[in-house]
Every structure is written in structure tokens, then in C-alpha cells.
Amino acid sequence: MSKFFAMAALVGATAVAGCTQGINPTDTDRALIGAGVGATIASVSGENAIKGAAIGGAAGALCNDVRLCE
């Protein structure tokens, strides 16, 4: 997996997970959004969608813990 793909999935998942500001999302909500974004980026770039979903899901679930999507 290239570094570019990993960073794109991480940034994309964090950005989209941050868009749930008005609905008080849970970690599960953010993880599901992040997994979807990660899988989509992976699929479009020709990488493994499962790995992309795992990276995106982790980024989405943890983005509020590092204060990126509050």
C-alpha cells in the first residue's frame, strides 16, 4: 500500500467524518462513514478496498479523540 493512498484515505475519512457536526455522531457513526470513504478511495485508486475500509474506519472512529472532527 502506498503512502499516498494511506494518507488520502486518512484525510478523506477524517474530513467526511467531521461533516456530522450537527447530529452528535457516535464513534460507530464516524467509523462507518470513514470505512465507506476509505473503501471508495481504495477502489478508485486500484488498491484493496478492505484495507482502505480498515484505515478509513479507524480514522473516522478516532478523529474526535485527536480533536480533528469536533
CHARMM-style PDB file with segment names, atoms N, HN, CA, C and O in Angstrom:
ATOM      1  N   MET     1       0.852  -1.160   0.000  1.00  0.00      PROA
ATOM      2  CA  MET     1       0.000   0.000   0.000  1.00  0.00      PROA
ATOM      3  C   MET     1       0.906   1.234   0.000  1.00  0.00      PROA
ATOM      4  O   MET     1       1.835   1.340   0.801  1.00  0.00      PROA
ATOM      5  N   SER     2       0.623   2.142  -0.894  1.00  0.00      PROA
ATOM      6  HN  SER     2      -0.132   2.056  -1.544  1.00  0.00      PROA
ATOM      7  CA  SER     2       1.463   3.327  -0.999  1.00  0.00      PROA
ATOM      8  C   SER     2       1.135   4.323   0.115  1.00  0.00      PROA
ATOM      9  O   SER     2       0.041   4.326   0.678  1.00  0.00      PROA
ATOM     10  N   LYS     3       2.112   5.152   0.405  1.00  0.00      PROA
ATOM     11  HN  LYS     3       3.002   5.150  -0.053  1.00  0.00      PROA
ATOM     12  CA  LYS     3       1.909   6.175   1.431  1.00  0.00      PROA
ATOM     13  C   LYS     3       0.836   7.177   0.986  1.00  0.00      PROA
ATOM     14  O   LYS     3       0.055   7.667   1.802  1.00  0.00      PROA
ATOM     15  N   PHE     4       0.810   7.472  -0.313  1.00  0.00      PROA
ATOM     16  HN  PHE     4       1.444   7.073  -0.976  1.00  0.00      PROA
ATOM     17  CA  PHE     4      -0.186   8.406  -0.830  1.00  0.00      PROA
ATOM     18  C   PHE     4      -1.593   7.884  -0.568  1.00  0.00      PROA
ATOM     19  O   PHE     4      -2.460   8.632  -0.116  1.00  0.00      PROA
ATOM     20  N   PHE     5      -1.823   6.605  -0.849  1.00  0.00      PROA
ATOM     21  HN  PHE     5      -1.119   5.997  -1.217  1.00  0.00      PROA
ATOM     22  CA  PHE     5      -3.144   6.017  -0.628  1.00  0.00      PROA
ATOM     23  C   PHE     5      -3.528   6.071   0.840  1.00  0.00      PROA
ATOM     24  O   PHE     5      -4.660   6.422   1.175  1.00  0.00      PROA
ATOM     25  N   ALA     6      -2.592   5.726   1.719  1.00  0.00      PROA
ATOM     26  HN  ALA     6      -1.673   5.441   1.447  1.00  0.00      PROA
ATOM     27  CA  ALA     6      -2.885   5.732   3.153  1.00  0.00      PROA
ATOM     28  C   ALA     6      -3.228   7.140   3.631  1.00  0.00      PROA
ATOM     29  O   ALA     6      -4.160   7.320   4.415  1.00  0.00      PROA
ATOM     30  N   MET     7      -2.492   8.122   3.172  1.00  0.00      PROA
ATOM     31  HN  MET     7      -1.734   7.976   2.536  1.00  0.00      PROA
ATOM     32  CA  MET     7      -2.761   9.498   3.584  1.00  0.00      PROA
ATOM     33  C   MET     7      -4.086   9.999   3.007  1.00  0.00      PROA
ATOM     34  O   MET     7      -4.841  10.690   3.691  1.00  0.00      PROA
ATOM     35  N   ALA     8      -4.368   9.649   1.745  1.00  0.00      PROA
ATOM     36  HN  ALA     8      -3.755   9.088   1.189  1.00  0.00      PROA
ATOM     37  CA  ALA     8      -5.627  10.070   1.127  1.00  0.00      PROA
ATOM     38  C   ALA     8      -6.816   9.472   1.871  1.00  0.00      PROA
ATOM     39  O   ALA     8      -7.809  10.163   2.100  1.00  0.00      PROA
ATOM     40  N   ALA     9      -6.731   8.215   2.246  1.00  0.00      PROA
ATOM     41  HN  ALA     9      -5.924   7.654   2.059  1.00  0.00      PROA
ATOM     42  CA  ALA     9      -7.812   7.565   2.989  1.00  0.00      PROA
ATOM     43  C   ALA     9      -7.981   8.199   4.367  1.00  0.00      PROA
ATOM     44  O   ALA     9      -9.103   8.431   4.815  1.00  0.00      PROA
ATOM     45  N   LEU    10      -6.887   8.472   5.022  1.00  0.00      PROA
ATOM     46  HN  LEU    10      -5.975   8.283   4.658  1.00  0.00      PROA
ATOM     47  CA  LEU    10      -6.929   9.061   6.349  1.00  0.00      PROA
ATOM     48  C   LEU    10      -7.526  10.464   6.316  1.00  0.00      PROA
ATOM     49  O   LEU    10      -8.403  10.791   7.116  1.00  0.00      PROA
ATOM     50  N   VAL    11      -7.051  11.284   5.397  1.00  0.00      PROA
ATOM     51  HN  VAL    11      -6.338  11.018   4.748  1.00  0.00      PROA
ATOM     52  CA  VAL    11      -7.552  12.660   5.292  1.00  0.00      PROA
ATOM     53  C   VAL    11      -9.014  12.674   4.847  1.00  0.00      PROA
ATOM     54  O   VAL    11      -9.826  13.423   5.390  1.00  0.00      PROA
ATOM     55  N   GLY    12      -9.342  11.846   3.859  1.00  0.00      PROA
ATOM     56  HN  GLY    12      -8.682  11.238   3.418  1.00  0.00      PROA
ATOM     57  CA  GLY    12     -10.717  11.795   3.371  1.00  0.00      PROA
ATOM     58  C   GLY    12     -11.694  11.335   4.434  1.00  0.00      PROA
ATOM     59  O   GLY    12     -12.769  11.913   4.594  1.00  0.00      PROA
ATOM     60  N   ALA    13     -11.320  10.299   5.157  1.00  0.00      PROA
ATOM     61  HN  ALA    13     -10.447   9.830   5.027  1.00  0.00      PROA
ATOM     62  CA  ALA    13     -12.205   9.783   6.203  1.00  0.00      PROA
ATOM     63  C   ALA    13     -12.388  10.798   7.316  1.00  0.00      PROA
ATOM     64  O   ALA    13     -13.494  10.977   7.827  1.00  0.00      PROA
ATOM     65  N   THR    14     -11.312  11.458   7.687  1.00  0.00      PROA
ATOM     66  HN  THR    14     -10.414  11.313   7.271  1.00  0.00      PROA
ATOM     67  CA  THR    14     -11.401  12.459   8.737  1.00  0.00      PROA
ATOM     68  C   THR    14     -12.259  13.633   8.302  1.00  0.00      PROA
ATOM     69  O   THR    14     -13.074  14.134   9.077  1.00  0.00      PROA
ATOM     70  N   ALA    15     -12.078  14.072   7.064  1.00  0.00      PROA
ATOM     71  HN  ALA    15     -11.416  13.665   6.435  1.00  0.00      PROA
ATOM     72  CA  ALA    15     -12.846  15.213   6.562  1.00  0.00      PROA
ATOM     73  C   ALA    15     -14.335  14.900   6.497  1.00  0.00      PROA
ATOM     74  O   ALA    15     -15.158  15.715   6.912  1.00  0.00      PROA
ATOM     75  N   VAL    16     -14.683  13.741   5.986  1.00  0.00      PROA
ATOM     76  HN  VAL    16     -14.014  13.079   5.648  1.00  0.00      PROA
ATOM     77  CA  VAL    16     -16.096  13.390   5.866  1.00  0.00      PROA
ATOM     78  C   VAL    16     -16.706  13.099   7.231  1.00  0.00      PROA
ATOM     79  O   VAL    16     -17.854  13.467   7.484  1.00  0.00      PROA
ATOM     80  N   ALA    17     -15.971  12.455   8.099  1.00  0.00      PROA
ATOM     81  HN  ALA    17     -15.039  12.155   7.894  1.00  0.00      PROA
ATOM     82  CA  ALA    17     -16.489  12.177   9.432  1.00  0.00      PROA
ATOM     83  C   ALA    17     -16.730  13.472  10.197  1.00  0.00      PROA
ATOM     84  O   ALA    17     -17.609  13.528  11.057  1.00  0.00      PROA
ATOM     85  N   GLY    18     -15.964  14.506   9.896  1.00  0.00      PROA
ATOM     86  HN  GLY    18     -15.250  14.461   9.198  1.00  0.00      PROA
ATOM     87  CA  GLY    18     -16.155  15.794  10.538  1.00  0.00      PROA
ATOM     88  C   GLY    18     -17.418  16.504  10.080  1.00  0.00      PROA
ATOM     89  O   GLY    18     -17.850  17.458  10.726  1.00  0.00      PROA
ATOM     90  N   CYS    19     -18.018  16.065   8.985  1.00  0.00      PROA
ATOM     91  HN  CYS    19     -17.666  15.290   8.460  1.00  0.00      PROA
ATOM     92  CA  CYS    19     -19.222  16.703   8.449  1.00  0.00      PROA
ATOM     93  C   CYS    19     -20.480  16.339   9.231  1.00  0.00      PROA
ATOM     94  O   CYS    19     -21.565  16.805   8.886  1.00  0.00      PROA
ATOM     95  N   THR    20     -20.368  15.544  10.245  1.00  0.00      PROA
ATOM     96  HN  THR    20     -19.486  15.165  10.526  1.00  0.00      PROA
ATOM     97  CA  THR    20     -21.522  15.108  11.025  1.00  0.00      PROA
ATOM     98  C   THR    20     -21.722  15.974  12.258  1.00  0.00      PROA
ATOM     99  O   THR    20     -22.322  15.526  13.235  1.00  0.00      PROA
ATOM    100  N   GLN    21     -21.236  17.190  12.230  1.00  0.00      PROA
ATOM    101  HN  GLN    21     -20.749  17.554  11.437  1.00  0.00      PROA
ATOM    102  CA  GLN    21     -21.248  18.072  13.394  1.00  0.00      PROA
ATOM    103  C   GLN    21     -22.628  18.286  14.004  1.00  0.00      PROA
ATOM    104  O   GLN    21     -22.757  18.263  15.228  1.00  0.00      PROA
ATOM    105  N   GLY    22     -23.665  18.494  13.193  1.00  0.00      PROA
ATOM    106  HN  GLY    22     -23.561  18.513  12.198  1.00  0.00      PROA
ATOM    107  CA  GLY    22     -24.964  18.859  13.725  1.00  0.00      PROA
ATOM    108  C   GLY    22     -25.790  17.711  14.271  1.00  0.00      PROA
ATOM    109  O   GLY    22     -26.864  17.954  14.822  1.00  0.00      PROA
ATOM    110  N   ILE    23     -25.337  16.468  14.144  1.00  0.00      PROA
ATOM    111  HN  ILE    23     -24.465  16.271  13.697  1.00  0.00      PROA
ATOM    112  CA  ILE    23     -26.172  15.339  14.548  1.00  0.00      PROA
ATOM    113  C   ILE    23     -25.635  14.575  15.741  1.00  0.00      PROA
ATOM    114  O   ILE    23     -26.196  13.540  16.102  1.00  0.00      PROA
ATOM    115  N   ASN    24     -24.572  15.046  16.364  1.00  0.00      PROA
ATOM    116  HN  ASN    24     -24.116  15.887  16.071  1.00  0.00      PROA
ATOM    117  CA  ASN    24     -23.963  14.389  17.511  1.00  0.00      PROA
ATOM    118  C   ASN    24     -23.654  12.916  17.231  1.00  0.00      PROA
ATOM    119  O   ASN    24     -24.249  12.035  17.851  1.00  0.00      PROA
ATOM    120  N   PRO    25     -22.730  12.640  16.302  1.00  0.00      PROA
ATOM    121  CA  PRO    25     -22.435  11.266  15.908  1.00  0.00      PROA
ATOM    122  C   PRO    25     -21.655  10.503  16.982  1.00  0.00      PROA
ATOM    123  O   PRO    25     -20.938  11.090  17.791  1.00  0.00      PROA
ATOM    124  N   THR    26     -21.814   9.210  16.963  1.00  0.00      PROA
ATOM    125  HN  THR    26     -22.397   8.733  16.305  1.00  0.00      PROA
ATOM    126  CA  THR    26     -21.051   8.350  17.859  1.00  0.00      PROA
ATOM    127  C   THR    26     -19.797   7.892  17.142  1.00  0.00      PROA
ATOM    128  O   THR    26     -19.623   8.166  15.954  1.00  0.00      PROA
ATOM    129  N   ASP    27     -18.919   7.194  17.853  1.00  0.00      PROA
ATOM    130  HN  ASP    27     -19.060   6.971  18.818  1.00  0.00      PROA
ATOM    131  CA  ASP    27     -17.725   6.636  17.229  1.00  0.00      PROA
ATOM    132  C   ASP    27     -18.106   5.656  16.116  1.00  0.00      PROA
ATOM    133  O   ASP    27     -17.427   5.575  15.092  1.00  0.00      PROA
ATOM    134  N   THR    28     -19.180   4.924  16.324  1.00  0.00      PROA
ATOM    135  HN  THR    28     -19.731   4.990  17.156  1.00  0.00      PROA
ATOM    136  CA  THR    28     -19.633   3.973  15.305  1.00  0.00      PROA
ATOM    137  C   THR    28     -20.072   4.687  14.040  1.00  0.00      PROA
ATOM    138  O   THR    28     -19.746   4.245  12.938  1.00  0.00      PROA
ATOM    139  N   ASP    29     -20.797   5.772  14.176  1.00  0.00      PROA
ATOM    140  HN  ASP    29     -21.062   6.131  15.071  1.00  0.00      PROA
ATOM    141  CA  ASP    29     -21.221   6.555  13.011  1.00  0.00      PROA
ATOM    142  C   ASP    29     -20.002   7.033  12.219  1.00  0.00      PROA
ATOM    143  O   ASP    29     -19.936   6.874  11.000  1.00  0.00      PROA
ATOM    144  N   ARG    30     -19.044   7.619  12.929  1.00  0.00      PROA
ATOM    145  HN  ARG    30     -19.097   7.748  13.919  1.00  0.00      PROA
ATOM    146  CA  ARG    30     -17.847   8.127  12.259  1.00  0.00      PROA
ATOM    147  C   ARG    30     -17.039   6.999  11.641  1.00  0.00      PROA
ATOM    148  O   ARG    30     -16.466   7.169  10.565  1.00  0.00      PROA
ATOM    149  N   ALA    31     -16.984   5.853  12.302  1.00  0.00      PROA
ATOM    150  HN  ALA    31     -17.450   5.715  13.176  1.00  0.00      PROA
ATOM    151  CA  ALA    31     -16.239   4.714  11.758  1.00  0.00      PROA
ATOM    152  C   ALA    31     -16.880   4.207  10.470  1.00  0.00      PROA
ATOM    153  O   ALA    31     -16.177   3.885   9.512  1.00  0.00      PROA
ATOM    154  N   LEU    32     -18.201   4.137  10.440  1.00  0.00      PROA
ATOM    155  HN  LEU    32     -18.772   4.399  11.218  1.00  0.00      PROA
ATOM    156  CA  LEU    32     -18.893   3.678   9.238  1.00  0.00      PROA
ATOM    157  C   LEU    32     -18.696   4.651   8.075  1.00  0.00      PROA
ATOM    158  O   LEU    32     -18.485   4.231   6.937  1.00  0.00      PROA
ATOM    159  N   ILE    33     -18.766   5.932   8.362  1.00  0.00      PROA
ATOM    160  HN  ILE    33     -18.937   6.274   9.286  1.00  0.00      PROA
ATOM    161  CA  ILE    33     -18.523   6.927   7.315  1.00  0.00      PROA
ATOM    162  C   ILE    33     -17.091   6.819   6.817  1.00  0.00      PROA
ATOM    163  O   ILE    33     -16.846   6.822   5.611  1.00  0.00      PROA
ATOM    164  N   GLY    34     -16.153   6.724   7.736  1.00  0.00      PROA
ATOM    165  HN  GLY    34     -16.352   6.721   8.716  1.00  0.00      PROA
ATOM    166  CA  GLY    34     -14.741   6.606   7.371  1.00  0.00      PROA
ATOM    167  C   GLY    34     -14.445   5.347   6.576  1.00  0.00      PROA
ATOM    168  O   GLY    34     -13.655   5.376   5.633  1.00  0.00      PROA
ATOM    169  N   ALA    35     -15.073   4.246   6.953  1.00  0.00      PROA
ATOM    170  HN  ALA    35     -15.714   4.223   7.719  1.00  0.00      PROA
ATOM    171  CA  ALA    35     -14.867   2.993   6.219  1.00  0.00      PROA
ATOM    172  C   ALA    35     -15.375   3.105   4.793  1.00  0.00      PROA
ATOM    173  O   ALA    35     -14.746   2.606   3.860  1.00  0.00      PROA
ATOM    174  N   GLY    36     -16.508   3.758   4.627  1.00  0.00      PROA
ATOM    175  HN  GLY    36     -17.019   4.164   5.385  1.00  0.00      PROA
ATOM    176  CA  GLY    36     -17.047   3.959   3.283  1.00  0.00      PROA
ATOM    177  C   GLY    36     -16.138   4.813   2.423  1.00  0.00      PROA
ATOM    178  O   GLY    36     -15.895   4.505   1.256  1.00  0.00      PROA
ATOM    179  N   VAL    37     -15.636   5.893   3.012  1.00  0.00      PROA
ATOM    180  HN  VAL    37     -15.834   6.143   3.960  1.00  0.00      PROA
ATOM    181  CA  VAL    37     -14.733   6.774   2.274  1.00  0.00      PROA
ATOM    182  C   VAL    37     -13.432   6.053   1.949  1.00  0.00      PROA
ATOM    183  O   VAL    37     -12.937   6.146   0.826  1.00  0.00      PROA
ATOM    184  N   GLY    38     -12.880   5.342   2.910  1.00  0.00      PROA
ATOM    185  HN  GLY    38     -13.283   5.266   3.822  1.00  0.00      PROA
ATOM    186  CA  GLY    38     -11.631   4.611   2.684  1.00  0.00      PROA
ATOM    187  C   GLY    38     -11.766   3.548   1.613  1.00  0.00      PROA
ATOM    188  O   GLY    38     -10.881   3.399   0.771  1.00  0.00      PROA
ATOM    189  N   ALA    39     -12.868   2.804   1.634  1.00  0.00      PROA
ATOM    190  HN  ALA    39     -13.588   2.925   2.317  1.00  0.00      PROA
ATOM    191  CA  ALA    39     -13.092   1.767   0.623  1.00  0.00      PROA
ATOM    192  C   ALA    39     -13.271   2.382  -0.761  1.00  0.00      PROA
ATOM    193  O   ALA    39     -12.792   1.833  -1.753  1.00  0.00      PROA
ATOM    194  N   THR    40     -13.953   3.509  -0.828  1.00  0.00      PROA
ATOM    195  HN  THR    40     -14.342   3.955  -0.022  1.00  0.00      PROA
ATOM    196  CA  THR    40     -14.167   4.181  -2.109  1.00  0.00      PROA
ATOM    197  C   THR    40     -12.851   4.688  -2.684  1.00  0.00      PROA
ATOM    198  O   THR    40     -12.571   4.482  -3.865  1.00  0.00      PROA
ATOM    199  N   ILE    41     -12.045   5.345  -1.864  1.00  0.00      PROA
ATOM    200  HN  ILE    41     -12.272   5.512  -0.904  1.00  0.00      PROA
ATOM    201  CA  ILE    41     -10.750   5.837  -2.329  1.00  0.00      PROA
ATOM    202  C   ILE    41      -9.875   4.682  -2.783  1.00  0.00      PROA
ATOM    203  O   ILE    41      -9.193   4.783  -3.803  1.00  0.00      PROA
ATOM    204  N   ALA    42      -9.887   3.587  -2.038  1.00  0.00      PROA
ATOM    205  HN  ALA    42     -10.441   3.504  -1.209  1.00  0.00      PROA
ATOM    206  CA  ALA    42      -9.086   2.428  -2.413  1.00  0.00      PROA
ATOM    207  C   ALA    42      -9.551   1.832  -3.731  1.00  0.00      PROA
ATOM    208  O   ALA    42      -8.735   1.505  -4.592  1.00  0.00      PROA
ATOM    209  N   SER    43     -10.837   1.693  -3.886  1.00  0.00      PROA
ATOM    210  HN  SER    43     -11.500   1.958  -3.186  1.00  0.00      PROA
ATOM    211  CA  SER    43     -11.382   1.112  -5.110  1.00  0.00      PROA
ATOM    212  C   SER    43     -11.057   1.969  -6.325  1.00  0.00      PROA
ATOM    213  O   SER    43     -10.666   1.446  -7.368  1.00  0.00      PROA
ATOM    214  N   VAL    44     -11.216   3.269  -6.196  1.00  0.00      PROA
ATOM    215  HN  VAL    44     -11.533   3.694  -5.348  1.00  0.00      PROA
ATOM    216  CA  VAL    44     -10.941   4.177  -7.304  1.00  0.00      PROA
ATOM    217  C   VAL    44      -9.454   4.177  -7.666  1.00  0.00      PROA
ATOM    218  O   VAL    44      -9.098   4.283  -8.840  1.00  0.00      PROA
ATOM    219  N   SER    45      -8.592   4.057  -6.664  1.00  0.00      PROA
ATOM    220  HN  SER    45      -8.881   3.970  -5.710  1.00  0.00      PROA
ATOM    221  CA  SER    45      -7.158   4.088  -6.931  1.00  0.00      PROA
ATOM    222  C   SER    45      -6.584   2.716  -7.268  1.00  0.00      PROA
ATOM    223  O   SER    45      -5.379   2.590  -7.486  1.00  0.00      PROA
ATOM    224  N   GLY    46      -7.433   1.684  -7.313  1.00  0.00      PROA
ATOM    225  HN  GLY    46      -8.411   1.787  -7.135  1.00  0.00      PROA
ATOM    226  CA  GLY    46      -6.974   0.355  -7.696  1.00  0.00      PROA
ATOM    227  C   GLY    46      -6.320  -0.429  -6.573  1.00  0.00      PROA
ATOM    228  O   GLY    46      -5.642  -1.424  -6.829  1.00  0.00      PROA
ATOM    229  N   GLU    47      -6.509  -0.005  -5.353  1.00  0.00      PROA
ATOM    230  HN  GLU    47      -7.060   0.803  -5.145  1.00  0.00      PROA
ATOM    231  CA  GLU    47      -5.948  -0.702  -4.200  1.00  0.00      PROA
ATOM    232  C   GLU    47      -7.006  -1.631  -3.594  1.00  0.00      PROA
ATOM    233  O   GLU    47      -8.118  -1.738  -4.111  1.00  0.00      PROA
ATOM    234  N   ASN    48      -6.653  -2.289  -2.514  1.00  0.00      PROA
ATOM    235  HN  ASN    48      -5.749  -2.202  -2.094  1.00  0.00      PROA
ATOM    236  CA  ASN    48      -7.528  -3.224  -1.823  1.00  0.00      PROA
ATOM    237  C   ASN    48      -8.578  -2.451  -1.019  1.00  0.00      PROA
ATOM    238  O   ASN    48      -8.233  -1.693  -0.113  1.00  0.00      PROA
ATOM    239  N   ALA    49      -9.843  -2.640  -1.348  1.00  0.00      PROA
ATOM    240  HN  ALA    49     -10.123  -3.256  -2.085  1.00  0.00      PROA
ATOM    241  CA  ALA    49     -10.926  -1.914  -0.688  1.00  0.00      PROA
ATOM    242  C   ALA    49     -11.062  -2.288   0.783  1.00  0.00      PROA
ATOM    243  O   ALA    49     -11.454  -1.450   1.595  1.00  0.00      PROA
ATOM    244  N   ILE    50     -10.750  -3.515   1.139  1.00  0.00      PROA
ATOM    245  HN  ILE    50     -10.431  -4.196   0.480  1.00  0.00      PROA
ATOM    246  CA  ILE    50     -10.843  -3.944   2.545  1.00  0.00      PROA
ATOM    247  C   ILE    50      -9.826  -3.187   3.397  1.00  0.00      PROA
ATOM    248  O   ILE    50     -10.152  -2.722   4.489  1.00  0.00      PROA
ATOM    249  N   LYS    51      -8.602  -3.065   2.901  1.00  0.00      PROA
ATOM    250  HN  LYS    51      -8.338  -3.443   2.014  1.00  0.00      PROA
ATOM    251  CA  LYS    51      -7.585  -2.308   3.626  1.00  0.00      PROA
ATOM    252  C   LYS    51      -7.985  -0.839   3.718  1.00  0.00      PROA
ATOM    253  O   LYS    51      -7.794  -0.204   4.755  1.00  0.00      PROA
ATOM    254  N   GLY    52      -8.534  -0.305   2.644  1.00  0.00      PROA
ATOM    255  HN  GLY    52      -8.689  -0.821   1.802  1.00  0.00      PROA
ATOM    256  CA  GLY    52      -8.980   1.079   2.652  1.00  0.00      PROA
ATOM    257  C   GLY    52     -10.084   1.305   3.666  1.00  0.00      PROA
ATOM    258  O   GLY    52     -10.096   2.318   4.365  1.00  0.00      PROA
ATOM    259  N   ALA    53     -11.013   0.361   3.746  1.00  0.00      PROA
ATOM    260  HN  ALA    53     -11.004  -0.462   3.178  1.00  0.00      PROA
ATOM    261  CA  ALA    53     -12.097   0.467   4.720  1.00  0.00      PROA
ATOM    262  C   ALA    53     -11.563   0.401   6.147  1.00  0.00      PROA
ATOM    263  O   ALA    53     -12.048   1.111   7.028  1.00  0.00      PROA
ATOM    264  N   ALA    54     -10.574  -0.442   6.373  1.00  0.00      PROA
ATOM    265  HN  ALA    54     -10.180  -1.019   5.658  1.00  0.00      PROA
ATOM    266  CA  ALA    54      -9.991  -0.560   7.712  1.00  0.00      PROA
ATOM    267  C   ALA    54      -9.294   0.739   8.123  1.00  0.00      PROA
ATOM    268  O   ALA    54      -9.454   1.206   9.251  1.00  0.00      PROA
ATOM    269  N   ILE    55      -8.524   1.314   7.205  1.00  0.00      PROA
ATOM    270  HN  ILE    55      -8.394   0.935   6.289  1.00  0.00      PROA
ATOM    271  CA  ILE    55      -7.832   2.566   7.502  1.00  0.00      PROA
ATOM    272  C   ILE    55      -8.845   3.693   7.715  1.00  0.00      PROA
ATOM    273  O   ILE    55      -8.740   4.458   8.674  1.00  0.00      PROA
ATOM    274  N   GLY    56      -9.815   3.788   6.820  1.00  0.00      PROA
ATOM    275  HN  GLY    56      -9.900   3.167   6.041  1.00  0.00      PROA
ATOM    276  CA  GLY    56     -10.820   4.833   6.928  1.00  0.00      PROA
ATOM    277  C   GLY    56     -11.679   4.696   8.169  1.00  0.00      PROA
ATOM    278  O   GLY    56     -12.006   5.691   8.816  1.00  0.00      PROA
ATOM    279  N   GLY    57     -12.046   3.471   8.502  1.00  0.00      PROA
ATOM    280  HN  GLY    57     -11.781   2.663   7.976  1.00  0.00      PROA
ATOM    281  CA  GLY    57     -12.846   3.242   9.703  1.00  0.00      PROA
ATOM    282  C   GLY    57     -12.105   3.638  10.966  1.00  0.00      PROA
ATOM    283  O   GLY    57     -12.678   4.250  11.868  1.00  0.00      PROA
ATOM    284  N   ALA    58     -10.834   3.288  11.027  1.00  0.00      PROA
ATOM    285  HN  ALA    58     -10.368   2.791  10.295  1.00  0.00      PROA
ATOM    286  CA  ALA    58     -10.023   3.670  12.191  1.00  0.00      PROA
ATOM    287  C   ALA    58      -9.884   5.188  12.276  1.00  0.00      PROA
ATOM    288  O   ALA    58      -9.991   5.768  13.356  1.00  0.00      PROA
ATOM    289  N   ALA    59      -9.646   5.820  11.139  1.00  0.00      PROA
ATOM    290  HN  ALA    59      -9.559   5.349  10.261  1.00  0.00      PROA
ATOM    291  CA  ALA    59      -9.505   7.282  11.128  1.00  0.00      PROA
ATOM    292  C   ALA    59     -10.803   7.951  11.554  1.00  0.00      PROA
ATOM    293  O   ALA    59     -10.781   8.907  12.328  1.00  0.00      PROA
ATOM    294  N   GLY    60     -11.928   7.462  11.061  1.00  0.00      PROA
ATOM    295  HN  GLY    60     -11.947   6.684  10.432  1.00  0.00      PROA
ATOM    296  CA  GLY    60     -13.206   8.049  11.424  1.00  0.00      PROA
ATOM    297  C   GLY    60     -13.541   7.873  12.894  1.00  0.00      PROA
ATOM    298  O   GLY    60     -14.043   8.794  13.539  1.00  0.00      PROA
ATOM    299  N   ALA    61     -13.264   6.699  13.418  1.00  0.00      PROA
ATOM    300  HN  ALA    61     -12.856   5.951  12.895  1.00  0.00      PROA
ATOM    301  CA  ALA    61     -13.589   6.433  14.819  1.00  0.00      PROA
ATOM    302  C   ALA    61     -12.698   7.221  15.771  1.00  0.00      PROA
ATOM    303  O   ALA    61     -13.138   7.613  16.852  1.00  0.00      PROA
ATOM    304  N   LEU    62     -11.463   7.452  15.379  1.00  0.00      PROA
ATOM    305  HN  LEU    62     -11.106   7.134  14.501  1.00  0.00      PROA
ATOM    306  CA  LEU    62     -10.517   8.104  16.274  1.00  0.00      PROA
ATOM    307  C   LEU    62     -10.351   9.594  16.034  1.00  0.00      PROA
ATOM    308  O   LEU    62      -9.631  10.254  16.783  1.00  0.00      PROA
ATOM    309  N   CYS    63     -10.996  10.145  15.009  1.00  0.00      PROA
ATOM    310  HN  CYS    63     -11.581   9.609  14.401  1.00  0.00      PROA
ATOM    311  CA  CYS    63     -10.754  11.553  14.677  1.00  0.00      PROA
ATOM    312  C   CYS    63     -11.149  12.498  15.808  1.00  0.00      PROA
ATOM    313  O   CYS    63     -10.498  13.526  15.995  1.00  0.00      PROA
ATOM    314  N   ASN    64     -12.193  12.179  16.565  1.00  0.00      PROA
ATOM    315  HN  ASN    64     -12.722  11.344  16.413  1.00  0.00      PROA
ATOM    316  CA  ASN    64     -12.562  13.065  17.669  1.00  0.00      PROA
ATOM    317  C   ASN    64     -11.627  12.912  18.854  1.00  0.00      PROA
ATOM    318  O   ASN    64     -11.495  13.839  19.652  1.00  0.00      PROA
ATOM    319  N   ASP    65     -10.973  11.766  18.988  1.00  0.00      PROA
ATOM    320  HN  ASP    65     -11.080  11.013  18.339  1.00  0.00      PROA
ATOM    321  CA  ASP    65     -10.048  11.553  20.089  1.00  0.00      PROA
ATOM    322  C   ASP    65      -8.801  12.408  19.955  1.00  0.00      PROA
ATOM    323  O   ASP    65      -8.183  12.772  20.955  1.00  0.00      PROA
ATOM    324  N   VAL    66      -8.429  12.731  18.723  1.00  0.00      PROA
ATOM    325  HN  VAL    66      -8.931  12.436  17.910  1.00  0.00      PROA
ATOM    326  CA  VAL    66      -7.265  13.593  18.476  1.00  0.00      PROA
ATOM    327  C   VAL    66      -7.710  15.009  18.122  1.00  0.00      PROA
ATOM    328  O   VAL    66      -6.907  15.822  17.665  1.00  0.00      PROA
ATOM    329  N   ARG    67      -8.983  15.296  18.334  1.00  0.00      PROA
ATOM    330  HN  ARG    67      -9.635  14.636  18.706  1.00  0.00      PROA
ATOM    331  CA  ARG    67      -9.589  16.621  18.166  1.00  0.00      PROA
ATOM    332  C   ARG    67      -9.515  17.158  16.729  1.00  0.00      PROA
ATOM    333  O   ARG    67      -9.283  18.348  16.519  1.00  0.00      PROA
ATOM    334  N   LEU    68      -9.713  16.280  15.753  1.00  0.00      PROA
ATOM    335  HN  LEU    68      -9.901  15.313  15.924  1.00  0.00      PROA
ATOM    336  CA  LEU    68      -9.740  16.709  14.358  1.00  0.00      PROA
ATOM    337  C   LEU    68     -11.155  16.952  13.852  1.00  0.00      PROA
ATOM    338  O   LEU    68     -11.342  17.714  12.904  1.00  0.00      PROA
ATOM    339  N   CYS    69     -12.148  16.329  14.456  1.00  0.00      PROA
ATOM    340  HN  CYS    69     -11.997  15.710  15.226  1.00  0.00      PROA
ATOM    341  CA  CYS    69     -13.511  16.458  13.932  1.00  0.00      PROA
ATOM    342  C   CYS    69     -14.525  16.750  15.031  1.00  0.00      PROA
ATOM    343  O   CYS    69     -15.568  16.103  15.117  1.00  0.00      PROA
ATOM    344  N   GLU    70     -14.216  17.704  15.844  1.00  0.00      PROA
ATOM    345  HN  GLU    70     -13.369  18.230  15.774  1.00  0.00      PROA
ATOM    346  CA  GLU    70     -15.140  18.057  16.924  1.00  0.00      PROA
ATOM    347  C   GLU    70     -16.099  19.120  16.445  1.00  0.00      PROA
ATOM    348  OT1 GLU    70     -16.963  19.559  17.203  1.00  0.00      PROA
TER     349      GLU     70
END
